[in-house]
Amino acid sequence: MLSEQTIQIIKSTVPVLEKHGTDITKRFYQQMFAAHPELLNIFNHANQKQGRQQAALANAVYAAAQNIDKLETILPAVKHIAHKHRSLGIKPEQYPIVGHYLLGAIKDVLGDAATDDILNAWAEAYGVIADVFIGIEAEMYREAEQQTGGWEGFRAFRVERKDKESDVITSFYLKPQDGKPIASFKPGQYLSVKIQAPGEPFTQIRQYSLSDAPGKDYYRISVKREDAAPDKPAGKVSVYLHEQVNEGDILWLSAPAGEFTLDLQDARPVVLISGGVGLTPMVSMLNTLADRHPERSVTFIHAAQNGDVHALKNLVLGTAGRSPQVNAYWCYSDPTDRDKELASYHKEGHIDLPWLQSIIPSKDASFYFCGPVPFMRTVYSLLKEWGVAEDDIHFEFFGPSGSLEAAEVS
């Protein structure tokens, strides 16, 4: 337990963290990677370059400081991060390294304002927070290893099939090389894939949502090839998977993880809304509902630029065709002439509230959505405008988490 004095000191630093948090986390990563380059085998380099990881850590530190006297309120966020840590293979012995360089970054950025009392208070608080993470992650490691079909660390899987789903998305069907059973998962969860690409000094680990229902003898991931753009480099792992990995090759996977999962106990209607490659966890949820709860009403809505980049469309149509309670709708922002000729979509432009209200029977439903952050901001804003209860709104960030509410206001 933290002393009252430590709690008050930590809370007094909240305004400083709000102002300088990202500067602190940038400095933290610079110093830590310089001293421990082996940790570059774990972290996503693209998120580092784009500043997403620094911003996510700054938000996490800020939230911890705000709630240092009631850490139970941030347990959902802790569990979300802990799932990522378990899937990456973060170990207890790495926490003191992080603590050392986080404190050093606070001192560097704040200078004389970082008094001994502040640094000592943060050292004490970090120890408590780290112990929470270590305890939760230890249980997650046990569950991952001891469950039926489970395993420790990364396990070799063979690419059984490689199917091109659209101009930019390819599915990989993965079976264990050892021929033994595989762990089940909850619809919405993801796998971590570890790659050692030729010419790269570090391994690369990426999370990809499982895009089929559990209970099969394979895992399926559907990966978007991230090509270079003016504001970001090409995705090393996604391009490697698309261009270099073929049927028969081996990929190394950690056991399924993730907190963004479908509630199978709720009997109310479900609305699944996706943008771009964000449809992958939605398809897993859709297939699971069709297989296990065919009586449950499902509205599946997908937004894409056009039919050329719309992946898994025929699979979704097949599920809807054999499931009377499933209705699927497409929204294309820039349909091709062929899309228009075939009338292969339901709305042109972007998702808006009148259209949602015209195709969703009732707002008394569970809403799940995933896609690019601007897309999710829009969907979140529309659902709130409609008056959908906060407890019925569920979403997943690809990459470091953010705040849709904060983004919406700013």
One Martini backbone bead per residue (centre of mass of N, CA, C, O) as a GRO file, in nm:
protein
  410
    1MET     BB    1   0.100   0.035   0.018
    2LEU     BB    2   0.044   0.364   0.002
    3SER     BB    3   0.113   0.651   0.114
    4GLU     BB    4  -0.028   0.955   0.160
    5GLN     BB    5   0.216   1.116   0.066
    6THR     BB    6   0.258   0.976  -0.205
    7ILE     BB    7  -0.019   1.032  -0.324
    8GLN     BB    8   0.001   1.344  -0.317
    9ILE     BB    9   0.249   1.370  -0.494
   10ILE     BB   10   0.139   1.233  -0.745
   11LYS     BB   11  -0.107   1.423  -0.781
   12SER     BB   12   0.073   1.686  -0.817
   13THR     BB   13   0.180   1.575  -1.115
   14VAL     BB   14  -0.054   1.585  -1.320
   15PRO     BB   15  -0.011   1.860  -1.469
   16VAL     BB   16   0.271   1.784  -1.572
   17LEU     BB   17   0.189   1.532  -1.736
   18GLU     BB   18  -0.006   1.677  -1.926
   19LYS     BB   19   0.230   1.855  -2.050
   20HIS     BB   20   0.501   1.626  -2.046
   21GLY     BB   21   0.447   1.324  -2.112
   22THR     BB   22   0.563   1.281  -2.403
   23ASP     BB   23   0.849   1.377  -2.341
   24ILE     BB   24   0.907   1.155  -2.138
   25THR     BB   25   0.854   0.902  -2.323
   26LYS     BB   26   1.059   0.968  -2.538
   27ARG     BB   27   1.304   0.963  -2.349
   28PHE     BB   28   1.267   0.681  -2.242
   29TYR     BB   29   1.306   0.522  -2.511
   30GLN     BB   30   1.582   0.628  -2.585
   31GLN     BB   31   1.736   0.525  -2.334
   32MET     BB   32   1.651   0.226  -2.329
   33PHE     BB   33   1.746   0.144  -2.621
   34ALA     BB   34   2.042   0.226  -2.584
   35ALA     BB   35   2.087   0.016  -2.340
   36HIS     BB   36   1.841  -0.197  -2.469
   37PRO     BB   37   1.823  -0.326  -2.777
   38GLU     BB   38   1.671  -0.602  -2.724
   39LEU     BB   39   1.380  -0.459  -2.702
   40LEU     BB   40   1.342  -0.434  -3.020
   41ASN     BB   41   1.216  -0.732  -3.035
   42ILE     BB   42   0.921  -0.619  -2.923
   43PHE     BB   43   0.880  -0.353  -3.045
   44ASN     BB   44   0.705  -0.128  -3.241
   45HIS     BB   45   0.856   0.070  -3.471
   46ALA     BB   46   0.624   0.224  -3.606
   47ASN     BB   47   0.495   0.338  -3.344
   48GLN     BB   48   0.743   0.496  -3.268
   49LYS     BB   49   0.770   0.684  -3.521
   50GLN     BB   50   0.458   0.792  -3.485
   51GLY     BB   51   0.403   0.819  -3.152
   52ARG     BB   52   0.195   0.611  -3.029
   53GLN     BB   53   0.347   0.485  -2.787
   54GLN     BB   54   0.409   0.745  -2.632
   55ALA     BB   55   0.114   0.835  -2.596
   56ALA     BB   56   0.009   0.582  -2.451
   57LEU     BB   57   0.200   0.599  -2.208
   58ALA     BB   58   0.123   0.880  -2.115
   59ASN     BB   59  -0.174   0.806  -2.056
   60ALA     BB   60  -0.112   0.584  -1.847
   61VAL     BB   61   0.042   0.759  -1.644
   62TYR     BB   62  -0.178   0.967  -1.601
   63ALA     BB   63  -0.395   0.767  -1.498
   64ALA     BB   64  -0.232   0.665  -1.256
   65ALA     BB   65  -0.206   0.938  -1.112
   66GLN     BB   66  -0.512   1.004  -1.086
   67ASN     BB   67  -0.556   0.681  -0.954
   68ILE     BB   68  -0.359   0.607  -0.706
   69ASP     BB   69  -0.607   0.571  -0.483
   70LYS     BB   70  -0.773   0.389  -0.732
   71LEU     BB   71  -0.662   0.137  -0.920
   72GLU     BB   72  -0.926  -0.024  -0.988
   73THR     BB   73  -1.024   0.176  -1.220
   74ILE     BB   74  -0.769   0.065  -1.420
   75LEU     BB   75  -0.794  -0.246  -1.472
   76PRO     BB   76  -0.894  -0.268  -1.763
   77ALA     BB   77  -0.636  -0.137  -1.882
   78VAL     BB   78  -0.437  -0.337  -1.759
   79LYS     BB   79  -0.549  -0.592  -1.900
   80HIS     BB   80  -0.506  -0.498  -2.186
   81ILE     BB   81  -0.195  -0.473  -2.160
   82ALA     BB   82  -0.140  -0.760  -2.049
   83HIS     BB   83  -0.216  -0.909  -2.304
   84LYS     BB   84   0.011  -0.791  -2.473
   85HIS     BB   85   0.244  -0.884  -2.296
   86ARG     BB   86   0.189  -1.188  -2.317
   87SER     BB   87   0.205  -1.201  -2.635
   88LEU     BB   88   0.515  -1.089  -2.628
   89GLY     BB   89   0.685  -1.176  -2.352
   90ILE     BB   90   0.673  -1.031  -2.092
   91LYS     BB   91   0.882  -0.989  -1.806
   92PRO     BB   92   0.956  -0.923  -1.479
   93GLU     BB   93   1.266  -0.833  -1.534
   94GLN     BB   94   1.171  -0.571  -1.710
   95TYR     BB   95   1.051  -0.365  -1.506
   96PRO     BB   96   1.307  -0.230  -1.379
   97ILE     BB   97   1.400  -0.104  -1.643
   98VAL     BB   98   1.161   0.079  -1.688
   99GLY     BB   99   1.175   0.233  -1.420
  100HIS     BB  100   1.455   0.357  -1.451
  101TYR     BB  101   1.390   0.521  -1.726
  102LEU     BB  102   1.144   0.675  -1.627
  103LEU     BB  103   1.281   0.835  -1.403
  104GLY     BB  104   1.500   0.959  -1.582
  105ALA     BB  105   1.300   1.115  -1.765
  106ILE     BB  106   1.172   1.289  -1.552
  107LYS     BB  107   1.434   1.432  -1.470
  108ASP     BB  108   1.517   1.545  -1.746
  109VAL     BB  109   1.254   1.711  -1.813
  110LEU     BB  110   1.209   1.861  -1.521
  111GLY     BB  111   1.450   1.877  -1.350
  112ASP     BB  112   1.430   2.060  -1.064
  113ALA     BB  113   1.125   1.967  -1.027
  114ALA     BB  114   1.263   1.686  -0.966
  115THR     BB  115   1.249   1.583  -0.680
  116ASP     BB  116   1.316   1.354  -0.446
  117ASP     BB  117   1.022   1.317  -0.360
  118ILE     BB  118   0.910   1.258  -0.642
  119LEU     BB  119   1.095   1.021  -0.720
  120ASN     BB  120   1.027   0.841  -0.475
  121ALA     BB  121   0.724   0.824  -0.525
  122TRP     BB  122   0.745   0.699  -0.812
  123ALA     BB  123   0.902   0.449  -0.730
  124GLU     BB  124   0.682   0.338  -0.543
  125ALA     BB  125   0.447   0.338  -0.747
  126TYR     BB  126   0.574   0.162  -0.963
  127GLY     BB  127   0.602  -0.092  -0.790
  128VAL     BB  128   0.297  -0.136  -0.755
  129ILE     BB  129   0.215  -0.143  -1.054
  130ALA     BB  130   0.404  -0.372  -1.140
  131ASP     BB  131   0.280  -0.588  -0.952
  132VAL     BB  132   0.009  -0.594  -1.092
  133PHE     BB  133   0.105  -0.684  -1.368
  134ILE     BB  134   0.260  -0.940  -1.285
  135GLY     BB  135   0.017  -1.088  -1.162
  136ILE     BB  136  -0.170  -1.091  -1.410
  137GLU     BB  137   0.037  -1.219  -1.611
  138ALA     BB  138   0.086  -1.484  -1.465
  139GLU     BB  139  -0.202  -1.590  -1.507
  140MET     BB  140  -0.198  -1.573  -1.818
  141TYR     BB  141   0.034  -1.773  -1.862
  142ARG     BB  142  -0.104  -2.014  -1.731
  143GLU     BB  143  -0.352  -2.025  -1.913
  144ALA     BB  144  -0.205  -2.052  -2.189
  145GLU     BB  145  -0.054  -2.324  -2.110
  146GLN     BB  146  -0.297  -2.504  -1.954
  147GLN     BB  147  -0.473  -2.516  -2.170
  148THR     BB  148  -0.622  -2.656  -2.415
  149GLY     BB  149  -0.368  -2.630  -2.651
  150GLY     BB  150  -0.153  -2.493  -2.512
  151TRP     BB  151   0.128  -2.250  -2.461
  152GLU     BB  152   0.461  -2.143  -2.459
  153GLY     BB  153   0.510  -1.877  -2.615
  154PHE     BB  154   0.632  -1.984  -2.922
  155ARG     BB  155   0.474  -2.142  -3.210
  156ALA     BB  156   0.470  -2.359  -3.470
  157PHE     BB  157   0.331  -2.269  -3.795
  158ARG     BB  158   0.158  -2.365  -4.078
  159VAL     BB  159   0.090  -2.272  -4.402
  160GLU     BB  160  -0.190  -2.400  -4.554
  161ARG     BB  161  -0.313  -2.117  -4.648
  162LYS     BB  162  -0.337  -1.860  -4.923
  163ASP     BB  163  -0.569  -1.587  -4.944
  164LYS     BB  164  -0.701  -1.362  -5.160
  165GLU     BB  165  -0.942  -1.107  -5.071
  166SER     BB  166  -0.786  -0.856  -5.195
  167ASP     BB  167  -0.576  -0.606  -5.289
  168VAL     BB  168  -0.481  -0.592  -4.948
  169ILE     BB  169  -0.597  -0.881  -4.851
  170THR     BB  170  -0.477  -1.170  -4.661
  171SER     BB  171  -0.513  -1.509  -4.590
  172PHE     BB  172  -0.416  -1.726  -4.307
  173TYR     BB  173  -0.375  -2.071  -4.265
  174LEU     BB  174  -0.311  -2.224  -3.940
  175LYS     BB  175  -0.096  -2.497  -3.843
  176PRO     BB  176   0.049  -2.710  -3.642
  177GLN     BB  177   0.349  -2.868  -3.668
  178ASP     BB  178   0.292  -3.093  -3.431
  179GLY     BB  179  -0.034  -3.178  -3.452
  180LYS     BB  180  -0.161  -3.051  -3.220
  181PRO     BB  181  -0.360  -2.898  -3.037
  182ILE     BB  182  -0.555  -2.601  -3.006
  183ALA     BB  183  -0.649  -2.319  -2.884
  184SER     BB  184  -0.887  -2.147  -2.794
  185PHE     BB  185  -1.124  -1.867  -2.838
  186LYS     BB  186  -1.234  -1.539  -2.851
  187PRO     BB  187  -1.422  -1.342  -3.017
  188GLY     BB  188  -1.166  -1.082  -3.100
  189GLN     BB  189  -0.908  -1.201  -3.090
  190TYR     BB  190  -0.546  -1.251  -3.094
  191LEU     BB  191  -0.230  -1.273  -3.254
  192SER     BB  192   0.114  -1.333  -3.236
  193VAL     BB  193   0.371  -1.246  -3.473
  194LYS     BB  194   0.697  -1.380  -3.542
  195ILE     BB  195   0.967  -1.209  -3.714
  196GLN     BB  196   1.261  -1.294  -3.928
  197ALA     BB  197   1.384  -1.089  -4.141
  198PRO     BB  198   1.575  -1.038  -4.390
  199GLY     BB  199   1.813  -0.793  -4.279
  200GLU     BB  200   1.708  -0.787  -3.987
  201PRO     BB  201   1.815  -0.726  -3.656
  202PHE     BB  202   1.512  -0.769  -3.568
  203THR     BB  203   1.247  -0.867  -3.441
  204GLN     BB  204   0.894  -0.905  -3.525
  205ILE     BB  205   0.584  -0.798  -3.365
  206ARG     BB  206   0.239  -0.891  -3.434
  207GLN     BB  207  -0.105  -0.818  -3.431
  208TYR     BB  208  -0.380  -1.050  -3.520
  209SER     BB  209  -0.683  -1.107  -3.595
  210LEU     BB  210  -0.922  -1.332  -3.573
  211SER     BB  211  -1.134  -1.445  -3.870
  212ASP     BB  212  -1.263  -1.684  -3.707
  213ALA     BB  213  -1.402  -1.926  -3.558
  214PRO     BB  214  -1.395  -2.127  -3.319
  215GLY     BB  215  -1.314  -2.490  -3.337
  216LYS     BB  216  -1.086  -2.534  -3.515
  217ASP     BB  217  -0.775  -2.666  -3.674
  218TYR     BB  218  -0.739  -2.350  -3.710
  219TYR     BB  219  -0.600  -2.042  -3.799
  220ARG     BB  220  -0.717  -1.706  -3.888
  221ILE     BB  221  -0.563  -1.450  -4.079
  222SER     BB  222  -0.616  -1.100  -4.193
  223VAL     BB  223  -0.393  -0.913  -4.396
  224LYS     BB  224  -0.277  -0.596  -4.436
  225ARG     BB  225  -0.110  -0.416  -4.669
  226GLU     BB  226   0.138  -0.177  -4.574
  227ASP     BB  227   0.197   0.082  -4.745
  228ALA     BB  228   0.348   0.345  -4.837
  229ALA     BB  229   0.337   0.681  -4.704
  230PRO     BB  230   0.385   1.009  -4.636
  231ASP     BB  231   0.324   0.936  -4.303
  232LYS     BB  232   0.443   0.634  -4.368
  233PRO     BB  233   0.573   0.341  -4.360
  234ALA     BB  234   0.609   0.041  -4.440
  235GLY     BB  235   0.506  -0.273  -4.350
  236LYS     BB  236   0.715  -0.516  -4.272
  237VAL     BB  237   0.528  -0.758  -4.202
  238SER     BB  238   0.299  -0.739  -4.411
  239VAL     BB  239   0.481  -0.750  -4.662
  240TYR     BB  240   0.618  -1.016  -4.594
  241LEU     BB  241   0.364  -1.192  -4.590
  242HIS     BB  242   0.272  -1.131  -4.882
  243GLU     BB  243   0.569  -1.176  -5.041
  244GLN     BB  244   0.726  -1.430  -4.868
  245VAL     BB  245   0.486  -1.595  -4.767
  246ASN     BB  246   0.405  -1.941  -4.795
  247GLU     BB  247   0.297  -2.230  -4.850
  248GLY     BB  248   0.462  -2.419  -4.581
  249ASP     BB  249   0.538  -2.217  -4.398
  250ILE     BB  250   0.672  -2.065  -4.099
  251LEU     BB  251   0.509  -1.957  -3.798
  252TRP     BB  252   0.519  -1.758  -3.498
  253LEU     BB  253   0.305  -1.817  -3.209
  254SER     BB  254   0.095  -1.694  -2.984
  255ALA     BB  255  -0.146  -1.706  -2.783
  256PRO     BB  256  -0.441  -1.606  -2.745
  257ALA     BB  257  -0.567  -1.262  -2.714
  258GLY     BB  258  -0.781  -1.040  -2.541
  259GLU     BB  259  -1.065  -0.810  -2.449
  260PHE     BB  260  -1.207  -0.804  -2.729
  261THR     BB  261  -1.524  -0.947  -2.676
  262LEU     BB  262  -1.785  -1.152  -2.709
  263ASP     BB  263  -2.107  -1.162  -2.570
  264LEU     BB  264  -2.274  -1.475  -2.522
  265GLN     BB  265  -2.498  -1.396  -2.289
  266ASP     BB  266  -2.625  -1.194  -2.472
  267ALA     BB  267  -2.955  -1.193  -2.633
  268ARG     BB  268  -2.932  -0.959  -2.791
  269PRO     BB  269  -2.871  -0.773  -3.031
  270VAL     BB  270  -2.624  -0.732  -3.298
  271VAL     BB  271  -2.364  -0.489  -3.385
  272LEU     BB  272  -2.143  -0.482  -3.672
  273ILE     BB  273  -1.866  -0.250  -3.719
  274SER     BB  274  -1.664  -0.170  -4.012
  275GLY     BB  275  -1.325  -0.074  -4.123
  276GLY     BB  276  -1.167  -0.231  -4.330
  277VAL     BB  277  -0.963  -0.443  -4.142
  278GLY     BB  278  -1.178  -0.431  -3.898
  279LEU     BB  279  -1.341  -0.700  -3.987
  280THR     BB  280  -1.200  -0.944  -3.855
  281PRO     BB  281  -1.340  -0.963  -3.570
  282MET     BB  282  -1.631  -0.951  -3.688
  283VAL     BB  283  -1.624  -1.225  -3.837
  284SER     BB  284  -1.579  -1.396  -3.588
  285MET     BB  285  -1.843  -1.312  -3.453
  286LEU     BB  286  -2.039  -1.391  -3.675
  287ASN     BB  287  -1.968  -1.696  -3.696
  288THR     BB  288  -2.031  -1.761  -3.403
  289LEU     BB  289  -2.330  -1.681  -3.403
  290ALA     BB  290  -2.419  -1.868  -3.637
  291ASP     BB  291  -2.325  -2.136  -3.494
  292ARG     BB  292  -2.439  -2.086  -3.175
  293HIS     BB  293  -2.665  -1.822  -3.234
  294PRO     BB  294  -2.906  -1.822  -3.470
  295GLU     BB  295  -3.132  -1.647  -3.303
  296ARG     BB  296  -2.954  -1.401  -3.328
  297SER     BB  297  -2.945  -1.078  -3.404
  298VAL     BB  298  -2.763  -0.950  -3.702
  299THR     BB  299  -2.568  -0.656  -3.784
  300PHE     BB  300  -2.371  -0.604  -4.077
  301ILE     BB  301  -2.116  -0.346  -4.112
  302HIS     BB  302  -1.934  -0.219  -4.403
  303ALA     BB  303  -1.645  -0.014  -4.471
  304ALA     BB  304  -1.528   0.104  -4.793
  305GLN     BB  305  -1.404   0.222  -5.076
  306ASN     BB  306  -1.436  -0.064  -5.233
  307GLY     BB  307  -1.450  -0.373  -5.388
  308ASP     BB  308  -1.135  -0.417  -5.418
  309VAL     BB  309  -1.101  -0.381  -5.075
  310HIS     BB  310  -1.319  -0.601  -5.010
  311ALA     BB  311  -1.315  -0.828  -4.767
  312LEU     BB  312  -1.492  -1.125  -4.710
  313LYS     BB  313  -1.768  -1.099  -4.859
  314ASN     BB  314  -1.854  -1.392  -4.939
  315LEU     BB  315  -1.846  -1.505  -4.652
  316VAL     BB  316  -2.066  -1.322  -4.538
  317LEU     BB  317  -2.288  -1.393  -4.742
  318GLY     BB  318  -2.295  -1.693  -4.667
  319THR     BB  319  -2.384  -1.652  -4.376
  320ALA     BB  320  -2.641  -1.489  -4.440
  321GLY     BB  321  -2.778  -1.707  -4.629
  322ARG     BB  322  -2.790  -1.930  -4.371
  323SER     BB  323  -2.892  -1.670  -4.183
  324PRO     BB  324  -3.183  -1.514  -4.106
  325GLN     BB  325  -3.057  -1.310  -3.868
  326VAL     BB  326  -2.872  -1.197  -4.100
  327ASN     BB  327  -2.746  -0.865  -4.185
  328ALA     BB  328  -2.592  -0.706  -4.473
  329TYR     BB  329  -2.377  -0.408  -4.516
  330TRP     BB  330  -2.262  -0.154  -4.754
  331CYS     BB  331  -2.000   0.107  -4.756
  332TYR     BB  332  -1.895   0.333  -5.016
  333SER     BB  333  -1.685   0.603  -5.080
  334ASP     BB  334  -1.549   0.484  -5.380
  335PRO     BB  335  -1.695   0.361  -5.621
  336THR     BB  336  -1.692   0.180  -5.883
  337ASP     BB  337  -1.825   0.116  -6.181
  338ARG     BB  338  -1.878  -0.179  -6.113
  339ASP     BB  339  -2.030  -0.135  -5.852
  340LYS     BB  340  -2.260   0.025  -5.989
  341GLU     BB  341  -2.347  -0.187  -6.197
  342LEU     BB  342  -2.400  -0.416  -5.958
  343ALA     BB  343  -2.502  -0.305  -5.692
  344SER     BB  344  -2.273  -0.382  -5.436
  345TYR     BB  345  -2.421  -0.164  -5.253
  346HIS     BB  346  -2.599   0.059  -5.011
  347LYS     BB  347  -2.376   0.299  -4.975
  348GLU     BB  348  -2.268   0.623  -5.043
  349GLY     BB  349  -1.987   0.713  -4.865
  350HIS     BB  350  -2.085   0.765  -4.535
  351ILE     BB  351  -2.157   0.703  -4.231
  352ASP     BB  352  -2.480   0.759  -4.086
  353LEU     BB  353  -2.749   0.792  -3.883
  354PRO     BB  354  -2.993   0.749  -4.072
  355TRP     BB  355  -2.885   0.482  -4.186
  356LEU     BB  356  -2.859   0.324  -3.928
  357GLN     BB  357  -3.165   0.356  -3.847
  358SER     BB  358  -3.269   0.203  -4.116
  359ILE     BB  359  -3.103  -0.092  -4.041
  360ILE     BB  360  -3.152  -0.074  -3.732
  361PRO     BB  361  -3.399  -0.179  -3.528
  362SER     BB  362  -3.224  -0.110  -3.254
  363LYS     BB  363  -3.049   0.040  -2.978
  364ASP     BB  364  -3.113  -0.232  -2.827
  365ALA     BB  365  -2.783  -0.318  -2.824
  366SER     BB  366  -2.482  -0.461  -2.930
  367PHE     BB  367  -2.182  -0.275  -2.995
  368TYR     BB  368  -1.935  -0.332  -3.254
  369PHE     BB  369  -1.605  -0.185  -3.331
  370CYS     BB  370  -1.371  -0.143  -3.620
  371GLY     BB  371  -1.080   0.061  -3.716
  372PRO     BB  372  -0.997   0.340  -3.798
  373VAL     BB  373  -0.988   0.605  -3.597
  374PRO     BB  374  -1.176   0.801  -3.756
  375PHE     BB  375  -1.402   0.596  -3.782
  376MET     BB  376  -1.450   0.550  -3.475
  377ARG     BB  377  -1.526   0.834  -3.406
  378THR     BB  378  -1.779   0.841  -3.575
  379VAL     BB  379  -1.931   0.602  -3.455
  380TYR     BB  380  -1.931   0.695  -3.164
  381SER     BB  381  -2.080   0.962  -3.213
  382LEU     BB  382  -2.340   0.836  -3.333
  383LEU     BB  383  -2.418   0.659  -3.089
  384LYS     BB  384  -2.439   0.891  -2.886
  385GLU     BB  385  -2.650   1.055  -3.042
  386TRP     BB  386  -2.865   0.817  -3.025
  387GLY     BB  387  -2.830   0.685  -2.715
  388VAL     BB  388  -2.629   0.479  -2.657
  389ALA     BB  389  -2.511   0.289  -2.431
  390GLU     BB  390  -2.201   0.261  -2.301
  391ASP     BB  391  -2.221  -0.055  -2.232
  392ASP     BB  392  -2.290  -0.108  -2.562
  393ILE     BB  393  -1.990  -0.009  -2.624
  394HIS     BB  394  -1.747  -0.163  -2.851
  395PHE     BB  395  -1.382  -0.147  -2.891
  396GLU     BB  396  -1.087  -0.151  -3.121
  397PHE     BB  397  -0.748  -0.112  -3.129
  398PHE     BB  398  -0.495  -0.077  -3.357
  399GLY     BB  399  -0.278  -0.077  -3.135
  400PRO     BB  400  -0.246   0.174  -2.954
  401SER     BB  401  -0.426   0.325  -2.733
  402GLY     BB  402  -0.711   0.539  -2.699
  403SER     BB  403  -0.944   0.824  -2.729
  404LEU     BB  404  -1.250   0.898  -2.854
  405GLU     BB  405  -1.344   1.130  -2.682
  406ALA     BB  406  -1.093   1.308  -2.700
  407ALA     BB  407  -1.086   1.318  -3.009
  408GLU     BB  408  -1.367   1.448  -3.043
  409VAL     BB  409  -1.307   1.720  -2.884
  410SER     BB  410  -1.027   1.820  -3.023
   0.00000   0.00000   0.00000
